[in-house]
Amino acid sequence: MTVFSHPEFDNHEKVLFGSDAESGLKAIIAIHLSARGPALGGCRFWNYGTDEEALRDVLRLSRGMTYKSALANLPYGGGKSVIIGDARKLKSEALFRAMGRLVDSLGGAYIVAEDVGISVEDLEVMARETDHVAGIPEGGVGDPSPATAYGVYHGIRAAVKHRLGRDDLNGLTVAVQGLGQVGQHLCAYLAEAGARLIVADLDQERVQRIVDAHGAKTLPAGEITFAQADVFAPCALGAIIDDASLERLQAPIVAGSANNQLSEARHGEALRNQGILYAPDYVINAGGIINIHHETKPGRPPYDKAKALERIAGIHETLLEIFSLAEREGIATSHAADRLAEQRFRAPPNQAAA
């Protein structure tokens, strides 16, 4: 397994491999860029098929966090971590304490938060070994998924406005793939706005919960990508847009919370060529990190939920700016977002980030 010559390496500043024989911890922490501040990003607990898959995922995710924080104008760099293994079998206090020590060994260069397979309770165990934890109730705001969903909702509104010329979602059909915490909260926002829902998840209890709550229709998890809908909202794992799925994709808009939705960078241009509007994932799913930024910290004012939500709603305007730039320049929205983010990498965040 190579690192420096890895196609996703992209000049990462640090890649730390850690293990703890007693607890079974095998983890990787990646810090992509820290020019704007400490790297902030979630920890993903996933049963990767190979170590190479885990490395690829953490490199792509940490790079995405650099772009996410830059476009949200937050004073953070990009970082991410992964724990390799089956969370259902390996989760333990010892493992999360060992992960906390691994995070702490970086001296604050990386701040860990929640991601797939990790709960707020897991983070609280890590916090027994390190102060560099975000998104826990003590001194923080807890689970960031409602905030992430709120940002995705406003991002979908922006995409609908740009692509369909509508200021509302009433009567539109949104196909939501993945009903974790973010997906479930997103369904609630969409249903309240009058959207019709089609949903899918591998967990049928989650599916039934959304059917009962919002009258959603259902499709098998392997078919929802190709649903006849106005918006396809990927809210599970990434790489959902690839050569095979592009051939059958029917929705004119792709806008969801999943990280790294494009299997390869070229698929952003492929979406544009098919007339499909793509809301770049690291822009639309930034609500959670924006909310975390508003946590109560020493020297910061108390958490103000209304202020945080107002800031998150600004994802709507950021996406409209990206869509307009892409249209003017004749480029993919993913390229337009990258261009704006890269302009901000080494520029200090302005007062709007406070």
C-alpha positions as CSV (number, residue, x, y, z in Angstrom):
1,M,0.0,0.0,0.0
2,T,1.5,3.3,-1.1
3,V,0.9,6.7,0.4
4,F,3.0,9.4,-1.3
5,S,2.3,8.0,-4.8
6,H,-1.4,7.3,-4.0
7,P,-3.7,8.9,-6.6
8,E,-5.7,10.5,-3.8
9,F,-2.7,11.7,-1.8
10,D,-2.9,15.4,-3.1
11,N,0.0,16.6,-0.9
12,H,-1.6,15.7,2.5
13,E,0.3,17.3,5.4
14,K,0.0,14.2,7.7
15,V,-1.2,10.7,7.5
16,L,-1.1,8.8,10.8
17,F,-1.6,5.1,11.1
18,G,-2.4,3.9,14.6
19,S,-3.2,0.5,16.2
20,D,-3.9,-0.8,19.7
21,A,-3.5,-4.6,20.1
22,E,-5.5,-4.8,23.3
23,S,-8.6,-3.1,22.0
24,G,-8.3,-4.1,18.3
25,L,-8.1,-0.5,17.1
26,K,-6.8,0.0,13.6
27,A,-7.2,3.5,12.4
28,I,-5.9,6.2,10.0
29,I,-6.0,9.9,10.6
30,A,-5.4,12.2,7.5
31,I,-4.7,15.9,7.6
32,H,-5.0,17.5,4.2
33,L,-4.3,21.2,4.8
34,S,-4.1,23.3,7.9
35,A,-3.4,26.8,6.5
36,R,-6.7,28.1,7.8
37,G,-6.6,26.4,11.2
38,P,-6.7,23.0,12.8
39,A,-8.1,20.1,10.7
40,L,-11.7,19.3,11.7
41,G,-13.5,16.3,10.4
42,G,-15.5,13.2,11.5
43,C,-14.4,9.7,12.3
44,R,-15.9,6.9,10.2
45,F,-16.1,3.4,11.6
46,W,-16.5,1.1,8.6
47,N,-15.7,-2.5,7.7
48,Y,-13.5,-1.8,4.7
49,G,-12.7,-4.8,2.4
50,T,-9.0,-3.8,2.4
51,D,-6.6,-1.4,4.0
52,E,-6.3,0.3,0.6
53,E,-10.0,1.0,0.6
54,A,-9.7,2.6,4.0
55,L,-6.7,4.8,2.9
56,R,-8.5,5.9,-0.2
57,D,-11.6,6.8,1.7
58,V,-9.8,8.8,4.4
59,L,-7.7,10.7,1.9
60,R,-10.7,11.7,-0.2
61,L,-12.8,12.6,2.9
62,S,-10.0,14.8,4.4
63,R,-9.5,16.6,1.2
64,G,-13.2,17.2,1.0
65,M,-13.2,18.8,4.5
66,T,-10.5,21.3,3.4
67,Y,-12.8,22.4,0.6
68,K,-15.9,22.3,2.8
69,S,-14.4,24.6,5.5
70,A,-13.0,27.0,2.9
71,L,-16.3,27.5,1.1
72,A,-18.2,27.8,4.4
73,N,-15.6,30.4,5.4
74,L,-14.7,28.6,8.6
75,P,-11.3,28.8,10.4
76,Y,-10.4,25.1,10.0
77,G,-8.4,22.9,7.7
78,G,-9.4,19.5,6.4
79,G,-9.0,16.3,8.2
80,K,-10.7,13.0,8.6
81,S,-10.2,9.6,10.4
82,V,-11.4,6.1,9.8
83,I,-11.5,3.1,12.1
84,I,-11.2,-0.2,10.2
85,G,-13.6,-3.0,11.2
86,D,-17.1,-4.1,12.0
87,A,-18.5,-1.6,14.4
88,R,-21.2,-4.0,15.6
89,K,-18.4,-6.4,16.8
90,L,-15.5,-4.1,17.8
91,K,-17.1,-1.2,19.6
92,S,-15.8,-0.9,23.1
93,E,-14.7,1.6,25.7
94,A,-11.1,0.5,25.3
95,L,-11.2,1.0,21.6
96,F,-12.6,4.5,21.7
97,R,-10.2,5.5,24.5
98,A,-7.4,4.2,22.3
99,M,-8.7,6.3,19.4
100,G,-8.9,9.3,21.7
101,R,-5.2,8.9,22.6
102,L,-4.4,8.6,18.9
103,V,-6.2,11.9,18.2
104,D,-4.5,13.5,21.2
105,S,-1.0,12.5,20.0
106,L,-1.4,15.1,17.2
107,G,-1.6,17.9,19.8
108,G,-4.7,19.6,18.5
109,A,-3.7,19.5,14.8
110,Y,-6.8,17.3,14.3
111,I,-10.3,17.7,15.9
112,V,-12.4,14.6,15.7
113,A,-16.2,14.6,15.2
114,E,-19.0,12.2,14.3
115,D,-19.4,10.3,11.0
116,V,-20.8,7.0,9.8
117,G,-20.7,4.3,12.5
118,I,-19.8,6.8,15.3
119,S,-22.3,8.1,17.8
120,V,-22.1,11.0,20.1
121,E,-21.7,8.5,23.0
122,D,-18.6,7.1,21.2
123,L,-17.2,10.6,21.0
124,E,-17.8,11.2,24.6
125,V,-15.6,8.1,25.4
126,M,-12.8,9.5,23.2
127,A,-13.1,12.8,25.1
128,R,-11.9,11.0,28.2
129,E,-8.5,10.9,26.5
130,T,-8.4,14.1,24.5
131,D,-9.9,17.6,24.5
132,H,-9.8,17.7,20.7
133,V,-13.4,16.5,20.2
134,A,-16.3,18.4,18.6
135,G,-20.0,17.7,18.6
136,I,-20.6,16.4,22.1
137,P,-23.2,17.8,24.5
138,E,-20.7,18.9,27.1
139,G,-19.6,22.4,26.0
140,G,-21.0,21.6,22.5
141,V,-24.2,21.0,20.6
142,G,-24.3,17.3,20.4
143,D,-25.4,15.4,17.3
144,P,-24.8,17.6,14.2
145,S,-27.0,15.5,11.8
146,P,-30.1,17.8,12.2
147,A,-28.0,20.8,11.2
148,T,-26.5,18.9,8.3
149,A,-30.0,17.9,7.1
150,Y,-31.2,21.6,7.4
151,G,-28.3,22.7,5.2
152,V,-29.1,19.9,2.6
153,Y,-32.8,21.1,2.6
154,H,-31.7,24.6,1.8
155,G,-29.3,23.3,-0.8
156,I,-32.1,21.4,-2.5
157,R,-34.2,24.5,-2.6
158,A,-31.3,26.3,-4.3
159,A,-31.0,23.6,-6.9
160,V,-34.7,23.5,-7.6
161,K,-34.7,27.3,-8.0
162,H,-31.8,27.2,-10.5
163,R,-32.8,24.1,-12.5
164,L,-36.6,24.1,-12.3
165,G,-37.2,27.8,-11.8
166,R,-39.3,27.2,-8.6
167,D,-39.1,28.8,-5.2
168,D,-41.0,26.0,-3.4
169,L,-40.9,22.2,-3.2
170,N,-44.6,21.6,-3.0
171,G,-45.6,18.6,-5.1
172,L,-42.0,17.8,-6.2
173,T,-40.7,14.3,-5.8
174,V,-37.5,13.7,-4.0
175,A,-35.8,10.3,-3.9
176,V,-33.8,10.0,-0.7
177,Q,-31.2,7.2,-0.6
178,G,-30.1,6.4,3.0
179,L,-32.1,7.0,6.1
180,G,-29.5,7.5,8.8
181,Q,-29.9,10.4,11.1
182,V,-29.3,13.0,8.3
183,G,-31.6,11.2,5.9
184,Q,-34.4,11.0,8.4
185,H,-34.2,14.6,9.4
186,L,-34.1,15.7,5.7
187,C,-37.2,13.7,5.0
188,A,-39.0,15.7,7.8
189,Y,-37.9,19.0,6.3
190,L,-38.9,18.0,2.8
191,A,-42.3,16.6,3.8
192,E,-43.1,19.8,5.7
193,A,-42.3,21.7,2.6
194,G,-44.8,19.7,0.6
195,A,-42.5,17.4,-1.3
196,R,-43.4,13.8,-2.1
197,L,-40.9,11.3,-0.9
198,I,-39.5,8.1,-2.3
199,V,-37.1,6.4,0.1
200,A,-34.7,3.5,0.4
201,D,-32.4,2.1,3.1
202,L,-30.9,-1.3,3.9
203,D,-32.6,-1.1,7.3
204,Q,-36.3,-1.7,6.7
205,E,-37.2,-0.4,10.1
206,R,-35.9,3.0,9.1
207,V,-37.9,2.8,5.9
208,Q,-41.1,1.9,7.7
209,R,-40.6,4.8,10.1
210,I,-40.5,7.3,7.2
211,V,-43.4,5.7,5.5
212,D,-45.5,5.9,8.6
213,A,-44.4,9.5,9.4
214,H,-44.5,11.1,6.0
215,G,-46.5,8.7,3.7
216,A,-43.3,8.0,1.6
217,K,-43.2,5.5,-1.2
218,T,-40.4,3.0,-1.2
219,L,-37.9,1.4,-3.6
220,P,-35.2,-1.2,-3.1
221,A,-31.9,0.3,-2.1
222,G,-30.3,-0.8,-5.4
223,E,-33.0,1.0,-7.5
224,I,-33.6,4.3,-5.9
225,T,-30.7,6.0,-7.7
226,F,-32.7,5.5,-10.9
227,A,-36.1,6.7,-9.6
228,Q,-38.3,9.0,-11.6
229,A,-38.0,12.0,-9.4
230,D,-37.3,15.8,-9.5
231,V,-34.4,15.4,-7.1
232,F,-32.2,12.5,-6.3
233,A,-30.7,13.0,-2.8
234,P,-27.8,10.5,-2.0
235,C,-27.5,10.4,1.8
236,A,-25.6,7.1,2.3
237,L,-22.0,6.4,1.3
238,G,-20.1,8.0,-1.6
239,A,-19.1,7.1,-5.2
240,I,-22.8,6.7,-6.1
241,I,-22.3,8.6,-9.4
242,D,-20.3,6.5,-11.8
243,D,-20.3,5.4,-15.4
244,A,-23.0,2.7,-14.8
245,S,-25.4,4.8,-12.7
246,L,-25.1,7.8,-15.1
247,E,-26.6,5.7,-17.9
248,R,-29.8,5.2,-15.9
249,L,-30.1,8.4,-13.8
250,Q,-33.4,10.1,-14.4
251,A,-33.6,13.0,-11.9
252,P,-32.6,16.4,-13.3
253,I,-31.0,17.3,-9.9
254,V,-28.5,15.4,-7.7
255,A,-28.4,17.0,-4.2
256,G,-27.8,15.1,-1.0
257,S,-25.6,14.8,2.1
258,A,-23.3,11.9,1.1
259,N,-19.6,12.7,0.9
260,N,-17.7,12.1,-2.3
261,Q,-20.7,11.3,-4.4
262,L,-18.7,11.4,-7.7
263,S,-16.8,8.2,-8.2
264,E,-14.2,10.2,-10.2
265,A,-13.8,13.9,-10.8
266,R,-14.8,13.5,-14.4
267,H,-18.3,12.5,-13.5
268,G,-19.0,16.1,-12.6
269,E,-18.6,17.0,-16.2
270,A,-20.6,13.9,-17.3
271,L,-23.5,15.1,-15.2
272,R,-23.3,18.6,-16.8
273,N,-23.3,17.0,-20.3
274,Q,-26.5,15.1,-19.4
275,G,-28.2,18.3,-18.3
276,I,-28.2,17.1,-14.6
277,L,-27.5,19.8,-12.0
278,Y,-25.2,18.6,-9.3
279,A,-25.0,20.3,-5.9
280,P,-21.4,19.6,-4.9
281,D,-21.5,17.5,-1.8
282,Y,-19.0,19.3,0.3
283,V,-21.0,22.5,-0.1
284,I,-24.5,21.2,0.5
285,N,-23.6,19.0,3.5
286,A,-21.6,21.7,5.4
287,G,-24.4,22.4,7.9
288,G,-23.0,20.1,10.6
289,I,-19.5,21.6,10.6
290,I,-21.1,25.1,10.6
291,N,-23.1,24.2,13.6
292,I,-20.1,22.7,15.4
293,H,-18.3,26.0,14.8
294,H,-20.9,27.7,16.8
295,E,-20.3,25.5,19.8
296,T,-19.6,27.1,23.2
297,K,-15.8,27.2,23.6
298,P,-13.5,29.2,26.0
299,G,-13.5,32.7,24.7
300,R,-16.6,32.2,22.5
301,P,-20.1,33.4,23.1
302,P,-22.8,30.8,24.2
303,Y,-24.3,28.7,21.6
304,D,-27.0,30.6,19.7
305,K,-29.1,28.1,17.7
306,A,-30.9,30.8,15.7
307,K,-27.6,32.3,14.6
308,A,-26.2,28.9,13.6
309,L,-29.3,28.0,11.6
310,E,-29.2,31.3,9.8
311,R,-25.6,30.7,8.9
312,I,-26.5,27.2,7.7
313,A,-29.3,28.5,5.5
314,G,-26.7,30.5,3.7
315,I,-25.7,27.3,1.9
316,H,-28.7,28.3,-0.4
317,E,-26.9,31.4,-1.6
318,T,-23.5,29.8,-1.8
319,L,-24.9,27.1,-4.2
320,L,-26.7,29.7,-6.3
321,E,-23.3,31.5,-6.7
322,I,-21.6,28.2,-7.7
323,F,-24.4,27.3,-10.2
324,S,-24.2,30.7,-11.8
325,L,-20.4,30.6,-12.1
326,A,-20.6,27.1,-13.7
327,E,-23.2,28.3,-16.2
328,R,-21.2,31.5,-17.1
329,E,-18.0,29.6,-17.5
330,G,-19.5,26.5,-19.1
331,I,-17.9,24.2,-16.5
332,A,-19.2,21.5,-14.2
333,T,-20.6,22.7,-10.8
334,S,-18.0,20.5,-9.1
335,H,-15.2,22.4,-10.9
336,A,-16.8,25.7,-10.1
337,A,-17.0,24.8,-6.4
338,D,-13.4,23.7,-6.4
339,R,-12.3,26.9,-8.0
340,L,-14.0,29.0,-5.3
341,A,-12.7,26.9,-2.5
342,E,-9.1,26.9,-3.8
343,Q,-9.1,30.7,-3.8
344,R,-9.8,30.6,-0.1
345,F,-7.4,27.9,1.0
346,R,-4.7,30.2,2.3
347,A,-6.7,33.3,2.8
348,P,-7.7,33.9,6.5
349,P,-11.4,33.5,7.2
350,N,-13.3,36.8,7.3
351,Q,-15.4,38.1,10.2
352,A,-18.4,36.2,8.9
353,A,-16.9,33.1,10.3
354,A,-17.1,34.3,13.9
